[in-house]
Amino acid sequence: MWNRKERYHISSVEIGQPLAAIVVPEGYTGIAVVLRLNDRPVGFFMQPGERIGVDELAAATLKHAGKQILSDKLYTGFGGAIEAGRSPSLDVAICTHGRPDALARCLKSLAAIGLPCEGNRVLVIDNAPQDERTASAVKDHPGVHYILEPKPGLDFARNRAILESSGELLAFLDDDVVVDHCWLEGLREAWAINRDAGAFTGPILPFELETTAQVVFERMGGFGKSFERVRFSNTLPESSTYPIGAGLFGAGANMVFRREVLDRLGGFDDALDTGAPLPGGGDLDIFYRIVRAGYPLIREPKLLAYHQHRREYGRLRHQMWTWGLGTMAYVNKSWRQDASYRPAIRRWVWWWLCYQFSKVFVPNLRRNRVRWPWDLVAAEVAGAIVGLCGEYDRSIARIERVRRNLI
């Protein structure tokens, strides 16, 4: 358990301009900095203390974004020679359940970048609602389509979005994220260069760091915030277990797909991401299946979103349990359905277990050298054990009962 109270102020720094010292506002124990180059996001770091001087900020910029700065300069230099052409039609789906305030904030961020507009729709999939609050919230946002999905479960809602979508691209955003003002521009640029891609993902940064639980989660790595522009194919020579560790690709809070690819693959697996008792694994499964099917998956740094992390430590601990559960439920499914890949899956599971214990006992062996609180690691491992011990089969039985009850 992490006992020290922490609160970090989030600031954005344009490194294309002369740097200036950053003074942390009163009441905060540190600062989190989003680094931007000519308004393009290129890096992120967190640092405790009351002030970051100019030299210290320059050193941190080189450490956390030096490689990406060089890459971005090359990318933008050649980008002028790339003909963007026609932008693809886009539907943005927000699958939600009982969080109208968070949904309204997400919809407001989409409106700020011009969505919805002609050829680009926003769909709100209200998943098994218990009241009319979500429907009422959508009425306050002209042009947003409200769709009711009575079967409880996130992947039921995602598959309903696929059925309702008519766009060439279909994006999924969690209701507790807001998109960066570069999000749509980044997606269009990534599409112009990678028209054969099956999926696109982007970094997810914290919306706020106002509680110790949020700071701890982000310090541990959060949802992943790599600003490296990567085109993933169906092989990765330096990894013998790729792509089973599908968290490498991104997270379900911020992902975009070619809709026809989702159709070809049969959509999301309804038995994953069902809500309690299996609230996870659906995003990992679809990333894995897309890459295994031979479609490129693109990680684009401008496709940036900000996520509202759990504020309470107990909820963070439960989240880590569900992450272990969802991960291993997806791995269990892959073991059963992708027999040729079982040796790699077996190696990856052993690696994952060793990696979890390194978070507590030997953090210096990892790229992120932060020592994790033991109770969070224990929660994730406990969830993983449940996931390996038949949770996917139990979930299949549960969703069949859900289907029968709603016929």
N, C-alpha and C positions, 0 to 999 in steps of 0.2 A: 504493500500500500504506500502511496506517495503522500506524505503528510504536509509538505511545505506548500503554502498557498502561492500560486503563480498566476500572473495575468500579463499577457503580451499585447502591446499595441501593434497593429498592422499598418505598414507604411509602404508607399510605392515610390521608387527612386528611378528617375530617368538618367541613365548613365551616359547618354549622348550629350548631356550638358555638364558643365563643371560641377563636381561633387561638392556637397556641403555637409557639415557635421549634422548628426541627427540627435536631438534631445528627446529622451523618452518622457512622455507626459506623466504628470504626477499620478500616483496610484497604480502604475504598472511596474512590473519587475523585469521587463525586458522588451525587446522589439522583434518583430518579424518583418522582413523586407522583401517586397516583390521587386525584382530588378527588371527594368524595361530598357530596350535599346530602340530609339526612334519609335517608341510606343509599343514595340513588340515584346511580349514577355520572354525573358531569357534565363531567369533564375530566381531562386528563393532561398533565404536562410533565416535562422533564428539566433538571437544572441541576448543573453541576460545582461543586466546593467542599466545604468541611467543615461548613458551617452555613447555614441559611436563617432569618433573623430574622422576627419577626412582621410588620413592615411589608413586608419583601421577599416574604413568603408571601402577604400580602393583595394586593399588586400583581400577583404571578404568577397568583393566582386570578382576578382581574378580567381579566387578559390572555388567559388560556387557557380560562376558563369563564364569563366574564361574560354573554355572549349566551345560553349554555345555561342558566345559573341563572335568568334572566328567563323563558326559554321553559319551563323545568321548573315554575316557580311557576304560570304560566298553565295549563300542562297538568294539574298536580295539582289546581289550583283548579276547573277544569271537569270533572276526572275523576270527581268524586263524583256528577255527574249522569248518567254513562254507565252503563248497565245491562250488567254483564259477561255475565250469562246463563250458559248451559252452556259449560263449557270443552271445546274440541274434543279428540277422541282424538288421541294423539301417539305416533309411533314415533321413536326416536332411533337412527340408524344410525352405527356407527363402522366404517369400512372400514380394515383394518389389514393389515400384512405384516411379520412378524418383529420386532415391538417390544412384547413382552409387558409390560415394566416400564412403558413410557409408557401402554399401554392400561389397565393396572391403576390408574394414577393418574387417568386420565380417568374410568373407571368409579366410582372412589371419589368424585370430585367430583359425579357424577350422583346417587349414593346419598345424598350430603349434602343434596341438594335434593328428595329423595323419589322418585327414579326408579331402577328401574321401580316402578310401582304399578298399581292397577286402572285399566284403560283407557289406560295409558301404558306402552309396552314399550321395551326397549333391545335392539337387534340388533347383534351383532358379526359383520361380514362378513370372514372370514379369506380373504384373497386370495392364491391360489396358495402356500400355506405349504410350507416346506421341512422343518418339524418339528412337534411337537405342543405347543410352548410356549404358543401363543395359546389353544388348546383347554383346556389345563391352567389357564391364568390365568382363563379365563371361569368355570370350575367353582368358583372361590373367591368368585363373586359371584352369590348366589341370585337367580333370576328373570331373569337375562340370557340371551338366546337366542343360541346359537352357530350360524353358518351358514357352510358351506364354499363358496367360489366358486373353481373350479379355473382359470378363464381369467385369466391375469395381466394386470393393468391396472386402474387405479382406477375408470374409468368402467364397466368390466365389473362391478366390485364394487358401484358405486352403482346400476346397473340391476338387479342381483340384489336389492338392498335394496328397490327399488320393487316388484318381483315379490312379495317376502316381506311387504311392509308391508300392514297393514289399517287404519292410522290415517288420520284426516282430514288430519293434518299429518305430514310426514316431515322430520325434521331430520337434517343430516349434520354430524358433528364429526370433525375429524382426531384420530388417536389421541394426538397430542402436545399437545393442549390440555386445560385444565381450565375448567369453567364457573364463572362468578361465582354467588354465592348468590341474585342477583336474576334469573338467566337465565330460569327458567321463569315467574316472575311477569311479567317483561317481555314474554315471548312471548304470554301470555294477555291482557295489556292491549292489546298491538298487534293481536291477533286481534279483540278485542271492538270496536275502533274501525274495523278494516279487514277486514271479513269477505269482501270481494271480492278481497283481495290474492292474488297468485299466489306470492309469495315474501317472506321476511323475512330480513334480515341484521342484524348488530350489530358493534360495534367489537371489535378484537382487540388486546390489550395484551400486553406481554412477561411471561412467567411468571418469568423471571429475567434479570438483566443482569450476569452474572458474568464475562464475557470481553469482550475488545475487539471481537470480531466481532459479538457481540450488541448492544453499545452502538452501534457504527457503524451497524448495520442499523436499529436503532430511531431513531437520530438522523436517518437518511435518510428516515424516514417509516414504516418497518415495513410492516405489513399494512394500514395505514389505521386511524385512531382518531378519526374524527369522531364527536362526541357530539350532533350535530344530528339531530333527529328529522325524517325526510324521507319523503314519499310520492311516489315516482317514477311518472310515467305514461309514455305512449309518445311524449311530446314534452317538450322542454326549450327554451323560446323563446330563452334566452341562448346556446345552443350549436347551431351548424349541423351538427355531426358526431355529436351524441347519437343513439343510445346506444352507438356503436361502442367508445368508451372505457369498457368495462364494468367496469374496475377501480374505477370510481366507486361501484359498488353494494355492494361488499364482497369477501369472499374465501371460497373453498371450505372453509376450516377451520371455518367457523361460518355455516351457512345452513340455512334452513327453507323448505319448500314445501308448498303444497296438493297432495296426492298426485294428485288427479284432473287437475290442470294438467300435472303431469309425464307422466301417461298420455296426455293429449291431444297433447302435443308430441313424443311418442315417446321420452321419457326422455333420458338423456345420450348424447352422441356417443362411441361406443366408440373412435373413432380419435383422440380427444383424451384427455389424462391417461392415457396407456397405461403409465406408468413409462418407464424408459429404452427408446428414446432420445427420447421425447416426453412428459416428465412435467409437463404443464401444459395450460391452455387450456380444460379442460372446464367449470370454473366460469364463466369469462367467457362461453363460448358459451351456457350455459343461461340466464344472466342476460339476455343480449342477446335470445335468442329469446322469453323470457317478456315482456319489455317490448315488443318488436316485435309480439308477438301481442295486445297491448292489456291485459295484466294488470298491475295496480299492483304495485310492489315497494317494500316498506317497510323503511327503516333505523331500527331501534329501539335507542337507547343502553343500555337495560337488558338487552338481549340480548348480554351481554358475556362474552367468553372470553379466556383467557390462553394464549399459545402459547410452546412451548419453541423458541426460535430456535436456529439453527446456532451451535455453540460455536466451531468452527474457521474461521479466515478463508478457507482454501481451499474449504471447503464452502459458505461464503457466496458466494464468487465463482462457484462452480458453480451455486448457486441463482439468481443474477442471470442467468447464461447461459440457464438453463431458463425463466426468466420471459420473456426476450426471445423465445425459441423458441416457447413456448406461446402468447404473445400474438399473434405474427404467423402462426402456424399457424391459430389461430382466425379472425384477420382474413382470411387467404387463403380459408378455407372460406366466410366470410360474403360475400366478393367474388364467389365462384362461385355461391352459392345465393340471394343477395339482390341481383339485378341492378339493381333500381330505386334501390338505396342506394349504388351504386358511386361517384358523385361525392363523397359525404360520406366514404366509406371512404378514397378517395384523399387528400382533404384531411387526414384524421386521421393517416394514415401520415406525411405530410410534417411535420405538427405534432409527432408523436411523436419523429421523428428530431431535429428542432430542440430539442425539450424535453430530450432526452438530453444533447446537447452543452452546453446551458445549465447542467446540473448541475455541470459542471466549470469552464466558462469565464465564465459570467455568472450566478452563483447569485442575485444581488440582484434579478433580474427575476422570480424565482419566489416563491410564497408561503412555501415552506420555503426559507430562504436559506442552508441548509447546503451547503457545497461537497463534492460527493461525491468519493471516491477515484477517480482516473481509471481504474484497472484494473477496478473494478466496473462503471463505465459502459461501458467497452470490452467487457466480457464480455456485458452485456445487449444491446448493439448487435450483437455478433457472433452471438449466439443469434437475434436478430431477423432477420438476413440469411439464416441457414439456414432459419428459419421461412417467410420469404417465397419461398424458392427450392425449393418443392416438398415440404417436409416433411410436409404434410398428405396429399398423394397417396401418399408412401412409407408413411405410417402406415396408410392404408386397406389397402394391399397386405399389410402385416405382420399386421394383425388378421384378415384373411381367412385367412392361413396358420394363425394361432392357432385360429380356429374349426374349420378342417379337421382340424387335429391332434387336436382334442378331441372330434370326432364319433365 
